[in-house]
C-alpha cells in the first residue's frame, strides 16, 4: 500500500513538473507527457527496490498468505484423544471379561451345589427305604404303613428339589393339554361319541419345574389312557 501511494506521488510530481516545464518552453503535450513518464519511471527505479515498485495491493504478501504453522498442542491433541479412547476400551473390555469369569464361576458353584443337594436327597431316600424294609421284615410295620412312609419321603424330596406335580383331569380334551405334559399308554374307542378325544384314565401324574420367567418345563410327563377321536 505504501509503494502504491509513493508511486502516485512520484507520478504527480513528474507529470506536474513536465507540464510546467512544457508550458514555459511552449512544448506540445506530445513532448512533455513522455518526458514526465520517463521522469516518473526514473524516480521510481531510484527510490524503490526491484520487485517492490508498483506492487499490486490486491495480492497478499507471502507472509500474509502463508498459514500459521499448527502449534504442537493442536497436532498432538488428536493422537492423545485416540490413545485415551483406546486405553478406555481396553480397560472396559478387561472389566467385562473379569465379570464374565466371576459369573461363570458363580454359576458353576450353584450348579455344583444343586447337584450335590440332589444327590444328598437321593441318598436320604435310599436310607429311608432301607430302614423301612428292615422294619417290614421284622414285622414292626405293615405293608400299608411302609408304602405310606416311602410315599411321604418321596413327596418331601420332590418339594425340596423344586418340583411340582402336574395333574391331568379325567375327561379333559387331549388337544388342550400342554405339549410334553403327557404320554399316551393306550387308546380305545369311546362308547359315547361326546367322550371321543378325551382322557379316559390317568395312570400316573407328571412332574414339572418352573424357571425364573415362570415357564413350565416337564421333567416327567403324565401317563394317560385316552378315547380315540
C-alpha positions in Angstrom: 0.0 0.0 0.0 2.9 2.4 0.8 4.6 1.7 -2.5 1.3 2.3 -4.4 0.9 5.7 -2.7 4.5 6.6 -3.3 4.1 5.7 -7.0 1.1 8.0 -7.3 3.1 10.8 -5.6 6.0 10.4 -7.9 3.8 10.3 -10.9 2.1 13.5 -9.8 5.4 15.3 -9.2 6.9 14.1 -12.5 3.9 14.9 -14.7 3.4 18.2 -12.9 7.0 19.2 -13.4 6.9 18.2 -17.0 3.6 20.2 -17.5 5.1 23.3 -16.0 8.3 23.0 -18.0 6.4 22.3 -21.2 4.2 25.4 -20.7 7.2 27.7 -20.1 9.0 26.3 -23.1 5.8 26.2 -25.1 6.2 22.5 -25.9 3.3 20.4 -27.1 1.7 17.6 -25.0 3.3 15.0 -27.2 6.7 16.2 -25.9 6.3 17.0 -22.3 4.0 13.9 -21.4 6.6 11.3 -22.5 9.2 13.3 -20.6 7.1 13.2 -17.5 6.5 9.5 -17.7 10.3 8.9 -18.2 11.0 11.1 -15.2 8.4 9.2 -13.1 9.8 5.8 -14.0 13.4 7.0 -13.3 12.4 8.3 -9.8 10.6 5.0 -9.1 13.6 2.9 -10.1 15.9 5.1 -8.0 13.8 5.3 -4.8 12.4 1.8 -4.7 13.9 -1.7 -4.6 13.4 -4.1 -7.5 10.2 -6.2 -7.2 8.6 -3.7 -4.7 7.8 -1.0 -7.2 4.1 -0.6 -8.0 3.2 -3.9 -6.4 -0.5 -4.9 -6.8 -2.1 -4.1 -3.5 -4.8 -6.8 -4.1 -2.3 -9.6 -3.8 -1.4 -10.5 -0.2 2.2 -10.7 0.7 4.0 -14.1 1.2 3.9 -13.6 5.0 0.2 -12.8 5.0 -0.8 -15.6 2.6 1.1 -18.3 4.4 -1.0 -20.1 7.1 0.3 -20.1 10.6 2.0 -23.4 11.4 0.0 -25.5 13.8 1.1 -25.4 17.4 2.4 -28.7 19.0 -0.7 -28.8 21.2 -3.0 -28.8 18.2 -1.1 -31.6 16.4 -0.8 -33.8 19.4 -4.4 -33.4 20.6 -5.9 -36.0 18.2 -3.3 -38.7 18.8 -3.7 -38.2 22.6 -7.5 -38.5 22.3 -7.2 -41.7 20.2 -4.8 -43.1 22.8 -7.1 -42.3 25.7 -10.1 -43.8 23.9 -8.1 -47.0 23.1 -7.0 -47.3 26.7 -10.6 -46.8 28.0 -11.8 -49.5 25.6 -9.1 -51.9 26.7 -9.9 -51.3 30.4 -13.7 -51.7 29.8 -13.0 -55.0 27.9 -10.8 -56.2 30.8 -13.5 -55.4 33.4 -16.3 -57.1 31.4 -14.1 -60.2 30.9 -13.5 -60.3 34.7 -17.2 -60.0 35.4 -18.0 -62.8 32.9 -15.4 -65.1 34.6 -17.0 -64.3 38.0 -20.5 -65.0 36.8 -19.3 -68.3 35.2 -17.6 -69.4 38.5 -20.8 -68.5 40.4 -23.0 -70.4 38.0 -20.6 -73.4 38.3 -20.8 -73.3 42.1 -24.6 -73.0 42.0 -24.9 -75.9 39.6 -22.5 -78.0 41.7 -24.4 -77.1 44.9 -27.7 -78.1 43.3 -26.2 -81.3 42.0 -24.8 -82.2 45.5 -28.2 -81.3 47.1 -30.0 -83.7 44.7 -27.5 -86.5 45.4 -27.9 -85.9 49.1 -31.6 -86.1 48.9 -31.5 -89.2 46.8 -29.2 -90.8 49.5 -31.7 -89.8 52.2 -34.5 -91.6 50.2 -32.3 -94.7 49.9 -31.7 -94.7 53.7 -35.4 -94.4 54.4 -36.1 -97.2 52.1 -33.5 -99.5 53.8 -34.8 -98.6 57.2 -38.5 -99.2 56.2 -37.6 -102.6 54.7 -35.9 -103.7 57.9 -38.9 -102.7 59.9 -41.1 -104.6 57.5 -39.0 -107.7 57.7 -39.0 -107.5 61.5 -42.8 -107.2 61.5 -42.7 -103.9 63.2 -44.6 -102.1 60.4 -47.3 -103.2 58.0 -47.1 -103.1 54.2 -49.5 -100.2 54.0 -47.6 -98.2 56.6 -44.3 -99.0 54.7 -45.8 -97.8 51.4 -47.1 -94.7 53.1 -43.8 -94.0 54.7 -42.0 -94.2 51.4 -44.6 -92.0 49.7 -44.2 -89.3 52.3 -40.4 -89.4 51.9 -40.7 -89.1 48.1 -43.2 -86.3 48.3 -40.9 -84.4 50.6 -37.9 -84.9 48.3 -40.0 -83.6 45.3 -40.7 -80.4 47.2 -37.1 -80.0 48.3 -35.9 -80.3 44.8 -38.3 -77.6 43.5 -40.5 -80.0 41.5 -44.3 -79.8 41.2 -47.0 -82.3 40.3 -48.8 -81.7 37.1 -52.2 -83.2 37.3 -54.4 -84.1 34.3 -58.1 -84.4 34.9 -60.2 -87.3 33.5 -62.4 -86.2 30.7 -60.1 -83.3 29.7 -59.7 -82.9 25.9 -56.3 -84.3 24.8 -55.9 -81.4 22.3 -56.0 -78.9 25.1 -53.2 -80.5 27.2 -49.7 -78.8 27.1 -47.2 -80.3 24.7 -44.8 -82.6 26.5 -47.0 -83.0 29.6 -48.3 -86.5 28.8 -47.6 -89.8 27.2 -50.5 -91.9 25.9 -50.2 -95.5 27.0 -53.4 -96.8 25.4 -56.3 -95.5 23.3 -59.6 -97.1 22.7 -63.0 -96.4 21.1 -65.4 -94.4 23.1 -68.9 -95.8 23.7 -70.2 -92.2 23.9 -69.3 -90.0 20.9 -69.1 -87.0 23.2 -66.1 -88.6 25.1 -64.1 -89.1 21.9 -60.6 -87.4 22.1 -60.7 -87.1 25.9 -58.7 -88.5 28.8 -60.1 -91.9 30.0 -57.7 -92.6 32.8 -54.6 -91.0 34.5 -52.2 -93.8 35.3 -49.6 -91.5 36.9 -49.2 -87.8 37.3 -46.3 -85.9 35.9 -43.6 -83.7 37.4 -42.6 -80.3 36.2 -40.3 -77.3 37.2 -40.6 -73.6 36.6 -37.8 -71.3 35.5 -37.1 -67.7 36.5 -39.7 -66.4 34.0 -42.4 -68.7 35.3 -42.4 -71.0 32.3 -43.2 -74.7 32.9 -40.7 -77.4 31.9 -41.9 -81.0 32.2 -39.4 -83.3 33.8 -41.6 -86.4 33.9 -44.8 -86.5 31.7 -48.1 -87.9 33.0 -49.1 -91.4 31.8 -52.7 -91.5 30.5 -55.2 -93.7 28.6 -57.4 -91.9 26.1 -60.5 -92.3 23.9 -59.9 -92.2 20.2 -61.4 -89.4 18.1 
